């Protein structure tokens, strides 16, 4: 979200004139006096999530900014409280938030520790006093406390700030975090490992635009270490021309036109960033805002690097048309699928300035190349932040704009099956809203099916609550698209990870909370099995198909929004072959120096009554023995004291038929055993693991007598296999 200093000489330009109309004639009615607490201060940002998991959206507000240190706020939606009403908020800051004063410009919800509740990241500026960003942890979930109550754990959540691979100068370190000038930080699973990583942008001291944005990777438990493949450490706050570009390919060069990886510009006066899949490869890219410079685009090269996170590439001059941004005051941008074609188009707030502040849109061609710059009508006033919403529930993304110098604005999307364009409907649809607005967030706050808005205002003015009066419930289903094709594989312990894009006629941060399920089946099975997918942020979701499955596996994605509208992706398939039986573990050495070798003949087919024979050779001659197996996995435990055997099969185990003799000659290594395991099973319906199905993993081992050995018995190594259809 875009917050910034009141810098512009154009802040006093006349805004779009909007006549006050009756609520019945407008889409939105200002119900601030009754719906939200009395507020004030310099409110820089508002964000929504269900902090207490009671089924409604709560709100958090970032306070302070340029006005000085202040207390951030939490407002609880009282829809499911005793005596409460949906869409009416109560200030619970004193009881549920840490008592902490700071200069906050942004506040973000994120489940950083993967425990199922939303934590908070607070972006602060050191414009007046040195301070760090903060990690606030929801004390429900893994913490075992009360949902929606937060604790500051900043010190514990930063890792290795003073050791490699940090790029942060020692002079910037604080007892808790590091000095910075942060206006917007976003999260996303940059390395596709199932947790939320951090893109930490900065505008630099006094908006100098010379302090680099940094990336931090989550260790899976909500602790963060800087991603700095260059290994370069700054000596001060600024990055200089010629320094390595930290997390991007090449050398730092301000305003570079290079897009081949030779140069990159990772330091500009960023007031807003967006982490989205821009080029359709299912990796999260970075749209990097810039207040004074031109905004930039960085592509994630995860796929090109073979599924390993490497340095991003600055592709700004490749993906944007000439003249994509001019002048000063580019405070914010948003990405959304404006024409419902399965890619992210772009809205640039104040991107064309000179002298008026013109907002623009651009169309994505599907691979991240933008064209067709269109100036929005009536956008020449100094705007501050825009958000997509579908206020009229016609299935496309409209646009609300929080204005810094006068009346907020509303644009209706004219999408009718191809292309998109926007009409300024402010006069007809909005009441008079002329405070200094710094942010607006859109969501269905009263669960009536349409989208409402809270506007964060500056200058000690109270916030706005705009209730949607259309009463037209959303009937448009989410759109899962571009489902990742899983490659053919060999069955094993690791899951098959697939990603998908999910779009809806709502803001991306509202879409993160819809129900997305990955459905899979092994053909010819009719019924699908469902597993929940996790939002990777942006428009990407991530799911896992069990790796032990064998056969032709069909899968698809089902997305259900808060109104119950269901969208299902096209189905895809991949083949998972059974892993051939493999030996593992340490075999014994017998008293005669024999090293038994366990093996097999045939195929372990689920449902078959014969055809898979276990064998063991090179054993002591003329010794009794038997096979045993288990279905709980491998182990590596000592067998009996004094011999060299290792127990390789985890309990519980099941023995097969005892064999009287291994044959061969006593004292020589020419004994052997064999038994048709499937035939034995067919007469033992209550044996461990029965009935076996395709994909199950089995472990087996051979036991035999060795009287000359101290322990009187020995074991072979282990054999592991996966049952096939």
N, C-alpha and C positions, 0 to 999 in steps of 0.2 A: 504494500500500500504506500501511497506517496505522501510523505510529509516533508515540509521544507520551511526554511526561513522566509520571512516576509521580505523578499528581496526586490521584487520587480517594480520597475517604474510604471508598469502598465496595470498594476493591481487596481487602480482606480478607474479603469476603462468602464464605460457603460456596459452593463450586462444586458442579456436578452430580457426585454420587458415581458412580464407575465401578469395578466389580469387575475385578480382574485375571483374565484368562482365558488359556487356552492359545492359542498362535498358530493352531492348526488350527481353532479355533472362531471366530476373528476374521478380519475382512477384512484387517487390517493387522498386521504384525509389526515391532517395533522392531529394526532391524539396524544401528543407529548404530555399534556397536563394530567392525563389519567393513567397512562400505560407504563411510564418509566419514572424512576426516582428523580427528584430535583437534582440537577447537576450543574457543573460549571467548570472552571479551570480551563486549561489548554488541552482539549481532548484531541489527540493525534490520530487515534485508530480505534476501531471497534471490530470485534471478531466474534463468531458464533460457534458453539458446539454444545453438546449435551453433557455437561460436566458431571452430573449426578446420575446419569443414565435412567432418567424417569420418563423419557419419551418426548421432551420438548427442547427447543434451543435456548440455552442460556447465553449471556453476553459478557465479554471482558472489554475493558477500555484502557488504553494507554494514555497516561496523563503526564504533563510536564513540558516536554519539548523545549523550545527556546525560552519558555517562561520561567524555568527553574525546576528544582526537584519537587516532585509531587507524588501522591499515593495513587497507584493504579487501582482500578475498581472491578468488582465482579457483581453482576446483576443476575439474580436467579429468576427464571421463568416459573411462575407459581401455578402453572397448569395442573400439576399433579400433586400439589401440596394440599394438606387439609385446609379447607376454607379458601383455597386459592382459585384463580381463574386463568385459563390459558391465555397467553399473550400479555399478561400483566407482570411487571418485573419488580423485584425487591432488591435493594442494595444490601449485600451480605459481606461487604469488604472487611468490616471490623472482625468478623468471626472466621472467614474462610480464606483470606489472603494474608501473606506475610506483611507485617507492618514495616514498609520500606519506602523511603522517598528517593526517587531518581528522575532523571530527565528522559522519559520514555517517548520514543517516536513510533514504535511498532510493538505489537504483542500478538503472538501466534500460538494457536493450538497445535499440538503434535503428540502422538503417543510415542515418546522417545524410548521407553523401556519395554515396549511390546507386551504390556500387561492388560490391555483392553480398555484403559481409560485415557482421557486426554490430559497431557501435561502442558506446560506453557513455557515459551521462550520470549524473553523481554529484550527488545533492542533499545539500547540507550546511547545518548550522545555525551561526549566530554566537552561540549561547547563552553560550559561554565565551570565545571569541576570534573576532574578525572574520575571515570567510572567504567565499569565493565557491563556487558550484557549479562542477563541472569537466567538460570534454569530453575523453574518452579515445578515441583513434582506433585501430582495428584496422589493423595494419600490413600485412595482406594486401591483395588487390585493387589499387586504384589506387595505393596506397603502394609496392607492389612489394617488400614485405618478407615476413615470415612470418605466416601466418594465426594468429590467437589471441594474438599479442603486441601489447601496447598501449602507446601513447605519449600523454602529456598534451600537448594542444594548445589549452589553454583560452584563452590570450591571443589566438591567431589566429582562433578561432572566433566570438568576440563582435565584432560590428560596431556602430559608431555609438552606443556607450553614453553618450557625452557630447555628442551632436549630435542634432538633430531626426531622427526623431520620438520620441526617448527621453522617458520620463516619470520617469526615475531621477534623483534629486537628485545634484548633483555631490559632496555630502558623503558619499555612499554608495559612490563609485567606489573600486576597488582597482586596483593595477597589472594584475591579471588578474581581470576580472569585477566583481562588486559585492556589497556586504554584504547578506545576507538570512537568513531563517530558514525554510528550505525543508524540507518533510517528504515531499512527493510531487510529482513532475513527470511529465507524460504527453505523448506525441507523437501526432500525427495530421496528415493532409493537409487542413488547414482550408480551403485555397483551391483545392483540386482541380487543382493544377499538377504533381503527380507527385513531390513530395518531402515530407519529414517536418518539420512545424512543431512548436513547443514551447508547451505550456501550463505555465507556471511558477507553481505555487501557493506560498503562504507562510502561516504562522500568526502572524507578527509577533513582535517582541521581547517576551519574557516572556509569550507567548501572548496578546498584547493584541488581536489580530484587527483591527488598523487599518491594516496594510500590504497594499497591493493585490496580487492575483494579476495576472500580466502574460502577454501572448502575444508570441511571437517567431516571425517567418517565416523559413523557409529560402530562401536565394537560389538553390538548385539545386545548390550545390557543398558544402553543409554549413557555411555561415556564416550567422549569425543576427542579424537586426535587429528591434527591437521593433515590433510592430503597435499603433499608438496613433492611431487616426483622430481622436481629440479634439485631438491636438497639445499637450495640457496637460502641463507638467512640474512635479512636486512640488518643494517647497522643503526637505523632510525625508523621513523614512522613511514617515510616515503620510499617508493620504488623508483629507481632511476632508469633512464633510457640506457639500454645495453645490458641491464640485469636480466637473468633468466626470468621468464614469465610465470614462475611458480607452478601453477596447476594447468597452464595452457602451453601449447607447443611454441617453441621459438623464443625470441628475445623481446623484452618489453620495448615498445615504441608507441608513444601517445598518438592517437588518431591514425594508426597505421591503415594503409589501403591493402596490405598484403593479406591474402586468404589461403596461402598454401602451407602454413605452418612455420614460416621463417620468422614472422613477427606476430605479436599479439599485444592488445592493450587491455590489461586487467585492472587498470586504475583509472577511474573517472568518477565524477561527482554523482554517483548513483543514489537516487532517492527511491527507486523501486526496481525490483527484479522479478522475473517469472521463471519457474522451473517447470518445463513442459516437454513433451515429445513433439518437436517442431517438424522433423523431417520424416516421420512415419516409420522409424526403425525400432520403436519401442524402448529406446534409451532416452533418458531425461536430459534435455538440452537446457541452455541458460540464455534467456533474453535479458540483457544487462542494460538497465536504464542509465541515463546520463543527463544531469541537469544543464550543464553548460556545453558538453560535447555532444556528438551524435551517439544515440543508443547503439549497442553492439549485440551481435549474436555469436554464441559459442556452441559448437556441436560436440556432443559426447561421442567419442569414438570407441565405445565399449564393444560393439559388434566387430568393427575393423580390427580391434586388438584381440580377437578370439575369445571374447567373454571375460576380459580382464580390464578393469578400469585403468585408463592411461590418461595422458594429458589431453585436454580439450583443444579444439582448434577454433581460432577466431576467423569466422567466415562472413563477417559483416558485409564486406563489399561484394561477396558472391551472392548472398541471398536477398539483399535489399536493392531496389532500383536506385538510379542516380537521383540525388536530392531527396533521399528518404526522410531527412530531418534537417532543419535549419535553425539558426539563432540560438536563443537561450530559453530556459524555463520549461524543459521537457520533464515534467514532474512525475509522469506515470504512464503506464501502458497496460493493456490487458489482452489476453488471448482467449478466443472462443470460436467454436464452429458456427459461424454466422450463416452459412448457407447449407448446413446439414449434409455436407459431403464427406465427412470423416477426416477432416484435418482442421488445424487451428489457424484461423484468420487473426488479424491484428488490429487493435484500436490504439492509436498513439495520441495521448493527451498533450496538447500544446507542441506537437512535434514540428509544426511549421510555424515559426515565429518571425515576424518582420513586416510591419510592427505588430500586427494583431496576433493573438494566440489562437492558431487554427488547429482543431483536432482533426485527425484523419483516420481512415480505415484502409487496409490493404488486404488483398486476397492471397491465400496460400494455394500453390499449385499441387499440393499433395506431397511434395518432397522437400518442402521448406524454402521454396523460392517465392518471393512476394512481388506482387505487381498491382497495378490499378489503384494508385493513390487517389482517394476521394476525400475532399474536405467536407466535414459535417456542417450543415446549415446552422447558422446562429451560434457557432462555437468560438467566436473570436474573443470572448471574454476570458479572463485568466482563470482557467479551471484547475482543479487540484487532484481529483481522483475519479475514476470511472469504474463501474461494475456492471457485468452482464446479468440480466434477469429476463424472465418472460412474464411481464406484468399482466398481459392480456391473455395468457395461456392459449396462444395460437400455435405453439410448437417451435418457435424460433427465438433467438436471443435478442432482446431489446437492450437498451443501454441507459443507465442512470449516471449522471455526472454531478459530483459535488463541486460547487463553484467557490473559488477563493475571493471573488470580488462582487458577488451579488447572487442573483437567482440561480438555484440549482436547475438542472435541465434533464429532460426525459426524451429519448429518441425511440421511435417505433421501427422495428425491422420490417421491411416490405417484402421479405422473402416469399416467393410464390412457386417454388419448385426448382428455380435455377437462379444463381447469382444472389446478391443481397444489396440492399441500400437502406438508408436510414432517413426518416422524416422527423423533424423536430416537432414534438407534440406537447411541449412544456405548457403552453398557455391553456390548452384544453384539459390537461391531465394532472397538473400539479398545483397545489396551493402556493401562496407566496412564501418563499423560503430564501431569505436574503442575509442570513448570518454568514460568517466566514467559515465555510465548511472545509474540513481537512480530510474527511473520509466518509464513506458510506458502505455499509454491507447489507446484502439482500438475502432474505430467507423467509420461509413460511413460519412466522413466529407464533401464530395463533392456531395452527393446524387446521385451517379451513380450506386448504388447497390452493391458495394464491400467495403471491410473494409480497412480503412487507419489507420495510426498510428502516434502519436506524442510521442517522447522520451524526457524525462526530463534529462538534463545532469548537472554534477557537475563541479567544478573547473573553473568557469567563462566561460564555453564553451556554445556555442549556442545550442538550442534544434534542434532535427531532426524532419522533416516532411516527412514521408514515404508514398508516393502515391501508391496505389495498381494499378498495370498495367494490371491485368488479364482481366478487363472489362467483367467479367462474373457476371451477375446480380443474386442476390439471388432469388431462386425460391422455397425455402423450408419454409413450413408453421410453425408457432409456434405450440407447443404441450401442450395444457392444459391437465393436468392429475391429478389423485388422488383427484378428486372433493369431497369435504366434504359431507357426508350424513347428511342432516338435519333431526332432530327427529320429530316425530309426535308432534303436539302442539295444543293448543287452541288459536283461533284467538284473537288478542288483539293489543294494541298500539305498542308494541316493535317489531322491524323487526326480521326476521329470517336471521341470519348472516351465510354465508358459505364462505369457503376459498378453494383455488385451487392452485396447483403448475403450473407454466407456464415456459416451457423451449423453447429455440430457439437456432439456430446455431450462437450465438453471445455472447458477454460478458454479464454478468448479469446486469451491469449498463447501457448497451444499451437496454436490454430487458425491464427495468423498464419503458421506455417511449413508449412502444407500446400500441395500443388500445385494452383493454380487457373489454368485455361486459358480464354481467350476463343476461341471457335470461330466462324468466319464463312465464308460462301460467297456468291457472286453467282449467283442463280438463273438458269437451271436447273441449274447445276453441282451434282453430287451430293456430291463430297468437301468436307469442311470443312478450312479452314486454321486452325492453332492459333497463338496468341501468348500468352505468359505474362502474367498479370495481377499487379499489385503490391498488396500490402496497404497500405491507407491508414490502418491501425490501426482501433480499434473493431471493428466487424464488416463494414467496407466494404473492397471491393477495386476496383481501377481498371484498365481495359484500353483499348487503342487499336486501332481498325480503320483500315487505310490509307485516306487521304483521296482517293486517285486512283481508287478503284473506282467503276464506273459501272453502274447497273442496280438491280434489287431485291436488296437485301443482307439475308440472314438471318443471325442470330447467336444464340448461346447460351453458357452457361458450364458448364464441367466442373470439378468439384472432387474431388480424390483425397487421402484422408488417409494417414497414415503406415502404416496397415494395408492399404492398397490398396482401401478401400471408396470407391465412386465415386457421386457425385450429380451430376445434370445438370438445369439449369434448363429451364423452358419457353423456346421460341424466340420471338424477335421479329424484325420486319422494318422496314426503312426504304428509301426510294428515293433514290438519288444520281443526279442528272442531270448529263450532261456539260456542262462549262462551254463556252459558245459561244466560238469563236475570238476572241482579243483581240489588239489591237496593243499594242506596247510599244517601248521604246527610242527613240532619236532618229533621225529620218530625215535624209538628206543634203539639201544644197542644191546643185544642179548649176550648171555654168558659165552656163547660160541662166536660172538662177533657179528651176528646177523643184524641187518637193518631192514625190518619189514617194510614192504611197499604196498599200500592200499590203493585199489583202483576199482574199475567198473567195466561192465559190458552192457550195451543196450541204451535205452532211453527211459528216463523216469517220467512216465506218462500218467497224469492224474486219471484215476478211474480204471486203469488197466489192471489186470489180474496176474500178469507176468511180463517179463521182458526187460527187467533191469536187475542185473546181477552184480553183487558186491564181490570183490576179489581181494585177496591179500597173498602176496608171494614173499619169498626170501625169509620165511620164519624158521624157527627151530623145528627140526624134524621130529615126528612122533609125539607132538604135544597137543593136548586138548585146547580148544579155543572157541570163540564165538564172536559174532558181530553185535554191536549195540548202536543205537541212534538216539537223537533228540531233535526237538524243533524249537528250542529256545536260543539257539545261536552258538557261537564259539566261546571257548574259554581257554586258558593256558595255566592249569593248576598242576602242582606236583602230584604224582601218583602215589607210590608207596615209598617210605624212607629206604634209602640204600640202593635203589635202582635208577635207571636213567629215563624212565618213562614220564610222559606228560599227558594228563587228562585234557583232551581237546574239545570235548562235547559238553555243553552246559546242561546241567540237570533241569528238569527230570529226564531220565533216559529210559529206553526200552530195549531189552535184550532180545536177540533172535534165537533160533534153535542152537543149542550147544552141539558142537561137532566133536566126535570122540577123538579124532586124531588128525593131525595135519599131513600125515603121510611122510614120505621121505625117509631119511636115516637120522636116528638120534645123534645129536652133537654136530649135525651139519645144517647148512642154511638152505635146505631144499624142501622145506615144508610149505604148504599153501592151504588156503580156505576159499570157498565160494558159496554163495547162497543167493537165490532169486528173491530179492527183497520184496518185490510186488506180489509174488506168489505167496510168500510168507504172510504179507498183510491181508491178502484176500481171505485168509482163514482166521484172522484176528480182528474182528470188527471193533473191539474195544481198545486196540493198541493206541499208543500215544500219537496224537495228530490226526487220527481218523475222523471223518473221511478227508483225504488229501485233495486239494484243489490246485489248479494252475497258479503259479506264483509263490507257493509256499516254499520256504527254504528249509532243507534238512541237513543235518550233520551226522556223520557216522564214524566209527572207529572199531578196531579189532583188539580183543583181549585174548591172551593165550598164556599157558603155563610155561615157566622156565625154571625148573627146580634148582638149577645150579646158581641162579641169580639170588641175591640176598632177599628180595621181596617175594620170591616164588612165582610172580606173574609179571608180564610186560604188556605194553600197548604199542600199536602201530601209530603212525601219524593220523591226522584227520582228513576226511573227505566231505566236501560240501557241494550240494547241488540244489537246483530250483526245479520244482515240478512244472512240467509243460502240459498244455491242453491235450 
